[in-house]
């Protein structure tokens, strides 16, 4: 009996240790988002990030191999969150996919740190030597390919015109979403990202549609 109690206590302590480690890792990621958003990658330092977490730099390096590893972990976590929350299931229609994009824009208004970080880093990452250059190159390729597939499926179902230029439409959607994010970061009180995106997607859907289309997100153009 004593042996069983000992094992249970040890397991509980182990779980507690893991929970503390997970919480500390998340605190580092959250702090890194704010630092990368404000100063970019190159001007941010592990020393300042660790100080912001209330731990030593050695403690930070226990969780991440270095600043590049931390950066890529931040980006991967952000993308994984979006995929799990909004894109876990295939879109039932092009209109439904556009509604999801509007919902994502609304999500982004509630997490300004992530949006500021994205805008800062994607600008820096235009330099081929930047540690996030390959990540952003691949990310845009993934998002464009996914959007293209959704639009092509819409053509196959008869939702969109057979001659719809799905690649061009996909690139326009990405450009508008990123452009609205930049405008919103500069003047958040003057730009309603979901509403502006909904208006654009409604117009695009009408342009590409093989029949009268319902507005994206339930709004009007």
Secondary structure, 3 states (H helix, E strand, C coil): CHHHHHHHHHHHHHHHHHHHHHHHHHHHHHHHHHHHHHHCCCCCCHHHHHHHHCCCHHHHHHHCCCHHHHHHHHHHHHHHHHHHHHCCCCCCCHHHHHHHHHHHHHHHHCCHHHHHHHHHHHHHCCCCCCCCHHHHHHHHHHHHHHHHHHHHHHHHCCCECCCCCHHHHHHHHHHHHHHHHHHHHHCCCCCCHHHHHHHHHHHHHHHHECCCCCCHHHCCC
